Amino acid sequence: MIIDPQQLEELEYLADQLESGDYFEQNTREFIRRADALKARIYRHCDEPDILDLLDRLPEIELQPYRRSFLEQML
């Protein structure tokens, strides 16, 4: 089996944590790490063109540094 159900549960849990907003940056980094590992695993074990095409179309997740707004800078 390419995808371990526990991996999906962990990604779902992290997505829920991201939605709650607690430890956002830490959870985002962990989500990115696990999603990239899962993506690499699928690439290694799958040779189905349709699945690989879908995988290629997934956007890269990037964590942008926080930038304060003009109002925050003024305060």
VEXBA-861158 format. One record per residue: x, y, z of N, C-alpha, C, O, CB in turn. Coordinates in steps of 0.05 Angstrom, whole numbers, plus 5000, padded with zeros to 4 digits. Each point is the difference from the previous one (the first is absolute). Last residue first. Glycine has a CB too. Layout:
BEGIN
XYZXYZXYZXYZXYZ...
//
This chain:
BEGIN
502760285304499349975029502449915014500049965024495349924966505350234918499550265011499349985030500650185016497849984940502849064991502550145003499750275014501750085015499949684944490749735019501549875022502750145005500950035022496949544967497150724938498750085025501549875024500450145020495149904956507249714937500750285005498950095027501350145015498849954936501448885043498650194983501050285008501350055020494649654976510249415014498150165014498850204980501250104981501449855062501249064937500650284995497950175014497649964995504749944961501949025044498050185008500950294995502250075008496049605026505349494906500550145026497850205005498950134982506149805013492949194947501150274997500550125027498449965019499250104937501648925005499450165023501450274997502550025002497049575028496849644896502350165010499050165024497850115000504349914954495249104976499250155024502550155010502149875005494249795007500749984886502049995021499050175023499050224996504849704971489249614964501750245004502049945023499549855018496850454966499548974945499750105028501850245004502449994993496449555023501049924903498450255001499650105028498950235003498949624955506849335023501650224989498550265001501250225001501049464969493449535056502050065019501750244991500850175016499349354999493650114926498750145022502050105020499850225011496149504982507449744939499250264989498650175021500650245003499049564952502649315066502450175000499450274988501250205010501649394985490349785004500650085028502550185001500050205014498049365002499650084901497950185009500650105028499650245006497049534965509149564989500350274990498050205010500750235005501249564955502249345090497550064987500250294990500150195016497349485013508949825026500850044972497550064983500149994976503949715030500150295105497850004981501050054972501850164995495150025041508549805047498549754998497849994979498949794995502250165052504950834974501749764999498549754993501049824986501850395048492650634978501650004975501749744998500349894978499950615025494949625076498249944977501650004974499649824984496550395040508450065053499449715002498249924976500449794989500050225061501650904961502449854991499449705000500949864982502150515036490350185018500350054971502349844989499849884979498250585026501049555087497949844988500150024970499749804985497450265055508650495009500949725003498049814987500749814987501650315056495550804961502249954981501049715001500649884979500850605025492249795059498850004973502149944979499649854981496850475035506549805073498649754997498749984972500049784988499250215061505250824974501949785001498649734994501049844984501850425049491850514976501650014975501949764999500249864979499450645019495749625081498149914979501549994973499749814985496450405040508550145049499749715003498249894978500549794989500250255060500450904956502549874992499849695001501049874983501550545035490250095013500350024971502549874991500049854980497450585021501049625091498249804988500250024969499949794987497050245052507950625011501149735005498349784986501149824988500650355057495250724950502449974985501249725004500949874981500050625023491249745046499649994971502549944984500149834983496250495023500049655092502649914990500149984969501049814989499749945054489850394981502049965021502549894988500049814984496550125051495250204915501850235002502149985022501850175000494550094983496249174976499550115027501850245004499450185016499349375001502249944904497550155000499550145026498950225001499349454966509149755025500550254985497550175000500150255002503249514969496049395066501650175017500650274987499950215012502149385009493749744928498250105021501450195019498950215007498549374990507949984940498250204986498050125020499550244999501149504957504949565074501550254997498450214986500150245007504149504992492049415008500250125027501550274998499250205012500849345009499549954901497450115007500050145027498950215003498949434969509949895001499650244983497350145007499950245001503049554962498849385078501850215011499850264984500050215012503149425003492049624954498950105025501750225012499050205011499049354997505350014916497750184993498750115025499250235001500049504957507649645054501150244988497850204993500350245006503649504976493749405048500950175022501250264990499750215013501249385014496549724912497850165010500850185023498850215004498249424982509750104936499349895026497650175011500250245000504649595009498650014887499250195020499149865025498149845000500650494965504549154963501550244997499550195024501850115011498149844939499548955047498350245000501850255000501850035017494549725007
//
